[in-house]
Structure formats: C-alpha cells, structure tokens
C-alpha cells in the first residue's frame, strides 16, 4: 500500500511540476492498468494458461532412438562384437486421458482469469485509495495554511508590541501567541 501511495504521490507531484494539467483519477487508473507489475504478471499467467490448452490438445509425438556400441565377451556364452539397438515408441492415449487433460487446462485458464480479475480489483482499489489519500493530504495542507494566516497576521503586531511595549497583555496571551506560532512554524515554511 505504501508503495502504491508513494507512486501516486510522485506522479501527482511530477505532474504538477512539469505540466499545468493535473492527474485525474481516470488517468491514474489507466496508468496502473497499463504498467503495474502485478497486472502484467497476472496477464502473463493467463497467456501461460492459454498455451497450456494448446499443449493439452496436441497429440504426443512418436520417439525414435538408435544406440550402438561394442560388446565384450566376459562370459563363455557371450559373443563379442558390435551391438546395435533401434527403438521406436508412440504413446497411446486411451479412454478419457486426452479430454480430461484438455479440461484441466481449460479450468486452469478460467482460474488464471479469475486471479487476474482479483488482482485488477486489488491494484485499482489501492490506486483509488492512494489517489484519495493524496487529495486528502492536499486539503489538509490547504486547511493548515488557512489556519496559519491569522497567526501570521499577529506576527507584525507582536514584533511591534515587543519593540514598543505599549500594550500590556496578561501572561496567558503571551503564551497562546507563542504556542500558536510554534505549532504553525513547521507549516509556515511550505510554499
């Protein structure tokens, strides 16, 4: 989740810095659909399952072999000389072997499609959450800046008051002004 949130935040910041056009939710979802690694891996699994169906429908190939070698007579009844073997085999699929193999491959394809749909929902849901989290954080920053304005308006008055010491306020007012400035000083540095 943190990874997706950071990717969307970087995309929003980069988009805001390099272009006047803002990234919309639909654009973020399209980018995730096209280039998210989990979705690409799930799509590859669907392709593997399709290839599994093609493989399951194929007839097994015949096999032929040839072996030759020299035989040494170690026993009195053995004959020494050239020894040659020819082999040929053709697997036979009797009964329901081949149709059941095809059915299993088709169920594997269906399973990988369901997995792709689940992965897509999880990734796009995480992108939506991250997008709305970024929007919420932006609104929090705007609210914090808005809350900072009254404190900033007090700063010139405080500086003037400290330099001239015309007005005497209770000590509690000094503490609230100072605490308010310290609380908002971290936000004050934002542009």
N, C-alpha and C positions, 0 to 999 in steps of 0.2 A: 504494500500500500504506500509506504514511504517513497519507494522508487517511482511509482506512477505519479504521486503528488509532486515530487521534485521535477519529474519530466514535464508535467503540465505547467508548473510554475516557471521553469526555464523557458518553455515555449512561449508562455504569455509575456515574460519579461523581454525575451529576444524579439518577439513580435512587436511589442510596444516601443522598443528602442530603435528598430530598423525600419518600421513602417508605421504609417498613420492608421492603417487598418487593424482592428482588433481581432483576436482569435475568438471565434464563436464556438459554441458547444458542438454544433454540427461539424465544423471544421476539425475540432479536436477528435471527435468520434471517427471521422473519415481518416485522419492521420493514424489513429490507433488501429483501425481496421486494415489499413494498407501495410503498416510497418511494425506492428507489435510482434515480438519474437514468439510469444506463446501461441498466437493465432497462426503464425507461419508454420510452427511445428505441428499444430493440430491439422492444418491443411495438408502438410506433408504426410501425416498419418492416414488421412483419407485417401491420398494418392497411393500409398503403400497398400491399403486395403483393396483398392480397385485393381492393382497389379496382382494381388493375391487371388482375386476372382479369375483373372486371365490365366494365371498359373494353374489354378484348380481345374479349369476346363480343358487344359491341354492334356493330350494323351502322352503317356510315358514313352520315352524314346527307347528303341532297342539298343542293346550294348553288344559290341563285338570285341574280342580280345585275342591276342596272339602272344604266346610265350615260347621261347626256345632256350635251350641250354644243353650242357654236356652232362652226361650221366656217367658216374664212375662205378665200376663193379666192386662192391665191398663184400657182397655175399656170393657164394658159388653159383647160385641160381640166377643172379642178375646179369644183364647184358650191358656192356659198356657201349657208349656212342652218343649220338645226337638224340635229344629228347625234345619233341615239338608238341605244343598244345594249342588247339584252336577252340575258342569259346564264342558262343552266341546266346544271348538271352533276351527275351521280350516279356516284361511284366504284364500279367493279365489282370484286369480289374473285373472281377466277377461280382455279381449282385449289386448292392447299393453303395459300393465303395466310392465310385466317382461322383454320383449325385449327392451323396452326403458330404463329400469334401467341398463341392461347389456350394452347398447350402451353408456350411460352416463359414466359408469365405464371404458369402453374402451377408451373413449375420455379423461378421467382423466389420464389414463396410458400414452396416447400419449402426453398429456400436461406435465406430470412429466418427460417424456423422453426429451422433448424439453427444459424444465427447467434445467435438468441435463447437456444437451449439452451446454447451455448458461453458466452455472456455470463452466463447464470444460474449456470453452474458456476463461472466465474471469480469472480463477485461473492460468491456464497455461500461459496466456498472462502476468499476473502480475509476475509470476516466471521468464519468459523470460526478462521482463523489469528490474527486480531486479538483475538478473544474469548479464546482460549487464551493469547495473549501477555499480555493484561491479567491473567488468572488467575495466570500465572507470575510476573509482576511483583508482584502482591499477596502471593504466597507468599514471594518474595524479601524483601519489606519485613517480613513477619512473622518470617522467619528472622533478618534483621538486627536486629530489635527483641529477639528472643530472645537473640542473641549479645551484645547491648548490656547486658542485665541483669547479668551477672557484673561487667562493668566499672563499672556504676553502683553495684553493691554495694561496690566497692573505694573509691569516692569518699569516703564518710564516714570510712573508715579512714585514707585518705591525708590528709584535712584534719586529722584528729585527730593523726595521726603528725607532720605538718608543724608543728602548733602546739605539741605537747609534746616532740617529738623524743626519745621514749623508746627507740624501737627503731631500731637502726642496720641498714639493709639494704645489700647491695652496690650499686654504681652501676648495674649491669646491670638490677636490679629497678626502679630509678627510671626508667630509660629505657623499659622494657617497659610500665610503668604509664602513663607519659606518652604513649608512642606509641599505646597502645591507646585512650586517651581521645581523642587527636586523630583517630584513624581513625574512631571511632564518634560523634564530636561532631556530624557532619552529620546522622546518623540520630536523634540524641538530641532534635532539635527537632521530630520528627514527633509527631503526637498519638497 
